[in-house]
Amino acid sequence: MEKKNVDVRGYYQSLSRTERGQFLKYLLVRYDYNTRTMSTKLNNSNSLLRRDERENIEKTIESGVWRQ
């Protein structure tokens, strides 16, 4: 089974301001990721995401569960 890579930063930047807030709120509730830290990491290409952060965010994007 091939796993496709999701452009996490590109996806985040394509969201509207309201959707970004909902997305960050979901990450806070589900994974206890600080919203300010995640916002900075997703907006700034110089900030590195940890492997677990990237994997969890990719799963969240692929499932679309944060939109519910």
Backbone as a printed PyTorch tensor [residue, N CA C, xyz], in Angstrom:
tensor([[[  0.8420,  -1.1740,   0.0000],
         [  0.0000,   0.0000,   0.0000],
         [  0.8880,   1.2390,   0.0000]],

        [[  0.6780,   2.0780,  -0.9800],
         [  1.4820,   3.2800,  -1.1040],
         [  0.8470,   4.4290,  -0.3390]],

        [[  1.6510,   5.1120,   0.4110],
         [  1.1510,   6.2650,   1.1690],
         [  1.5170,   7.5220,   0.4120]],

        [[  0.5150,   8.3510,   0.1330],
         [  0.7950,   9.5900,  -0.5710],
         [  1.1380,  10.6840,   0.4340]],

        [[  2.0860,  11.5000,   0.0550],
         [  2.4960,  12.5980,   0.9220],
         [  1.5530,  13.7820,   0.7540]],

        [[  1.1730,  14.3470,   1.8490],
         [  0.3000,  15.5100,   1.8540],
         [  1.1640,  16.7330,   2.1090]],

        [[  0.9600,  17.7710,   1.3150],
         [  1.6690,  19.0280,   1.5460],
         [  0.9450,  19.7590,   2.6760]],

        [[  1.3940,  19.5200,   3.8910],
         [  0.7250,  20.0240,   5.0880],
         [  0.6670,  21.5490,   5.0770]],

        [[  1.7740,  22.1840,   4.7780],
         [  1.8080,  23.6540,   4.7730],
         [  0.9440,  24.2360,   3.6570]],

        [[  1.0050,  23.6350,   2.4860],
         [  0.1850,  24.0990,   1.3730],
         [ -1.2980,  23.9600,   1.6750]],

        [[ -1.6640,  22.8540,   2.2960],
         [ -3.0630,  22.6390,   2.6630],
         [ -3.5170,  23.6940,   3.6630]],

        [[ -2.7000,  23.9050,   4.6870],
         [ -3.0490,  24.8770,   5.7280],
         [ -3.1920,  26.2790,   5.1330]],

        [[ -2.2790,  26.6520,   4.2670],
         [ -2.3060,  27.9930,   3.6890],
         [ -3.4600,  28.1810,   2.7150]],

        [[ -4.0100,  27.0760,   2.1920],
         [ -5.1440,  27.1870,   1.2720],
         [ -6.4700,  27.3660,   2.0060]],

        [[ -6.4680,  27.1700,   3.3170],
         [ -7.6910,  27.3200,   4.1020],
         [ -8.0080,  28.7940,   4.3420]],

        [[ -9.2810,  29.0720,   4.5370],
         [ -9.6710,  30.4380,   4.8980],
         [ -9.2680,  30.6790,   6.3520]],

        [[ -9.3570,  31.9150,   6.7700],
         [ -8.9720,  32.2630,   8.1430],
         [ -9.8250,  31.5060,   9.1680]],

        [[-11.1160,  31.4070,   8.8990],
         [-12.0290,  30.6940,   9.7980],
         [-11.6900,  29.2080,   9.8460]],

        [[-11.4310,  28.6290,   8.6830],
         [-11.0840,  27.2020,   8.6190],
         [ -9.7630,  26.9250,   9.3310]],

        [[ -8.8160,  27.8370,   9.2060],
         [ -7.5400,  27.6650,   9.9170],
         [ -7.7640,  27.6100,  11.4200]],

        [[ -8.6250,  28.4910,  11.9060],
         [ -8.9470,  28.5000,  13.3310],
         [ -9.5810,  27.1970,  13.7740]],

        [[-10.4950,  26.6660,  12.9690],
         [-11.1450,  25.3960,  13.2880],
         [-10.1310,  24.2580,  13.2650]],

        [[ -9.2460,  24.2860,  12.2790],
         [ -8.2150,  23.2600,  12.1390],
         [ -7.2910,  23.2640,  13.3510]],

        [[ -6.8150,  24.4410,  13.7390],
         [ -5.9250,  24.5510,  14.8930],
         [ -6.6380,  24.1490,  16.1830]],

        [[ -7.9090,  24.4930,  16.3000],
         [ -8.6850,  24.1120,  17.4860],
         [ -8.8070,  22.5910,  17.5700]],

        [[ -9.0310,  21.9450,  16.4310],
         [ -9.1010,  20.4800,  16.4230],
         [ -7.7710,  19.8760,  16.8760]],

        [[ -6.6620,  20.3950,  16.3600],
         [ -5.3420,  19.8770,  16.7480],
         [ -5.0910,  20.0750,  18.2390]],

        [[ -5.5730,  21.1770,  18.7850],
         [ -5.4300,  21.4360,  20.2140],
         [ -6.2130,  20.4120,  21.0300]],

        [[ -7.4640,  20.2050,  20.6720],
         [ -8.3270,  19.2980,  21.4370],
         [ -7.8770,  17.8470,  21.2750]],

        [[ -7.5900,  17.4470,  20.0400],
         [ -7.2730,  16.0290,  19.7690],
         [ -5.8550,  15.6570,  20.1920]],

        [[ -4.8900,  16.5040,  19.8930],
         [ -3.4800,  16.1510,  20.1150],
         [ -2.7840,  17.0220,  21.1520]],

        [[ -3.4810,  18.0100,  21.6940],
         [ -2.9130,  18.9230,  22.6840],
         [ -1.7310,  19.7150,  22.1190]],

        [[ -1.8410,  20.0980,  20.8320],
         [ -0.8240,  20.9240,  20.2030],
         [ -1.1870,  22.3930,  20.4420]],

        [[ -0.2390,  23.1560,  20.9100],
         [ -0.4540,  24.5780,  21.1550],
         [ -0.7820,  25.2740,  19.8310]],

        [[ -1.8720,  26.0440,  19.8270],
         [ -2.3190,  26.6680,  18.5800],
         [ -1.3190,  27.6780,  18.0240]],

        [[ -0.7100,  28.4510,  18.8900],
         [  0.2640,  29.4500,  18.4240],
         [  1.4950,  28.7680,  17.8190]],

        [[  1.9680,  27.7200,  18.4570],
         [  3.1310,  26.9940,  17.9520],
         [  2.8220,  26.3430,  16.6130]],

        [[  1.6590,  25.6980,  16.5200],
         [  1.2730,  25.0290,  15.2690],
         [  1.0680,  26.0430,  14.1520]],

        [[  0.4760,  27.1670,  14.4710],
         [  0.2680,  28.2120,  13.4680],
         [  1.6070,  28.6830,  12.9170]],

        [[  2.5580,  28.8880,  13.7940],
         [  3.8890,  29.3250,  13.3710],
         [  4.5620,  28.2550,  12.5220]],

        [[  4.4890,  27.0130,  12.9620],
         [  5.1330,  25.9260,  12.2190],
         [  4.5010,  25.7240,  10.8480]],

        [[  3.1900,  25.9070,  10.7450],
         [  2.5090,  25.6870,   9.4710],
         [  2.6320,  26.8800,   8.5260]],

        [[  2.8840,  28.0520,   9.0540],
         [  3.0330,  29.2570,   8.2200],
         [  4.4710,  29.5060,   7.8020]],

        [[  5.4240,  29.0270,   8.5640],
         [  6.8290,  29.3420,   8.3550],
         [  7.5640,  28.1080,   7.8480]],

        [[  8.0640,  28.1670,   6.6280],
         [  8.7460,  27.0090,   6.0520],
         [ 10.0800,  26.7210,   6.7370]],

        [[ 10.5860,  27.6690,   7.5230],
         [ 11.8400,  27.4460,   8.2470],
         [ 11.6270,  26.6630,   9.5390]],

        [[ 10.3840,  26.6220,  10.0200],
         [ 10.0810,  25.8810,  11.2470],
         [  9.7950,  24.4280,  10.8920]],

        [[ 10.4390,  23.5420,  11.5960],
         [ 10.2850,  22.1190,  11.2990],
         [  9.1970,  21.4910,  12.1590]],

        [[  8.3950,  20.6510,  11.5200],
         [  7.4100,  19.8550,  12.2510],
         [  8.0930,  18.5730,  12.7000]],

        [[  7.8160,  18.1560,  13.9150],
         [  8.3190,  16.8590,  14.3610],
         [  7.6150,  15.7670,  13.5610]],

        [[  8.2040,  14.5840,  13.5090],
         [  7.6260,  13.4930,  12.7310],
         [  6.2220,  13.1430,  13.2160]],

        [[  6.0200,  13.0780,  14.5420],
         [  4.6920,  12.7340,  15.0640],
         [  3.6740,  13.8240,  14.7330]],

        [[  4.0920,  15.0790,  14.7610],
         [  3.1920,  16.1710,  14.4010],
         [  2.7720,  16.0510,  12.9390]],

        [[  3.7560,  15.8390,  12.0710],
         [  3.4670,  15.7170,  10.6410],
         [  2.5230,  14.5520,  10.3720]],

        [[  2.7900,  13.4030,  10.9880],
         [  1.9550,  12.2240,  10.7730],
         [  0.5290,  12.4580,  11.2590]],

        [[  0.3850,  13.0650,  12.4300],
         [ -0.9490,  13.3260,  12.9730],
         [ -1.7100,  14.3400,  12.1290]],

        [[ -1.0280,  15.3530,  11.6540],
         [ -1.6770,  16.3640,  10.8220],
         [ -2.0720,  15.7650,   9.4720]],

        [[ -1.2090,  14.9290,   8.8950],
         [ -1.5470,  14.2710,   7.6390],
         [ -2.7850,  13.3960,   7.7980]],

        [[ -2.8520,  12.6300,   8.8970],
         [ -4.0320,  11.7900,   9.1580],
         [ -5.2880,  12.6430,   9.2830]],

        [[ -5.1600,  13.7650,   9.9720],
         [ -6.2900,  14.6700,  10.1630],
         [ -6.7720,  15.2190,   8.8230]],

        [[ -5.8520,  15.6120,   7.9650],
         [ -6.2090,  16.1620,   6.6530],
         [ -6.8670,  15.0960,   5.7980]],

        [[ -6.2600,  13.9090,   5.7460],
         [ -6.7770,  12.8350,   4.9000],
         [ -8.1670,  12.3860,   5.3260]],

        [[ -8.4130,  12.3510,   6.6230],
         [ -9.7120,  11.8870,   7.1100],
         [-10.7730,  12.9800,   7.0170]],

        [[-10.3550,  14.2400,   7.0820],
         [-11.2900,  15.3530,   7.0310],
         [-12.1350,  15.4800,   8.2850]],

        [[-11.7580,  14.7620,   9.3390],
         [-12.5490,  14.7290,  10.5680],
         [-12.6220,  16.0900,  11.2700]],

        [[-11.6620,  16.9460,  11.0450],
         [-11.6390,  18.2450,  11.7280],
         [-12.7550,  19.1550,  11.2590]],

        [[-13.3310,  18.8920,  10.1020],
         [-14.3920,  19.7380,   9.5460],
         [-15.7510,  19.4750,  10.1890]],

        [[-15.8810,  18.4120,  10.9480],
         [-17.1940,  18.0400,  11.5010],
         [-17.5240,  18.7590,  12.7600]]])
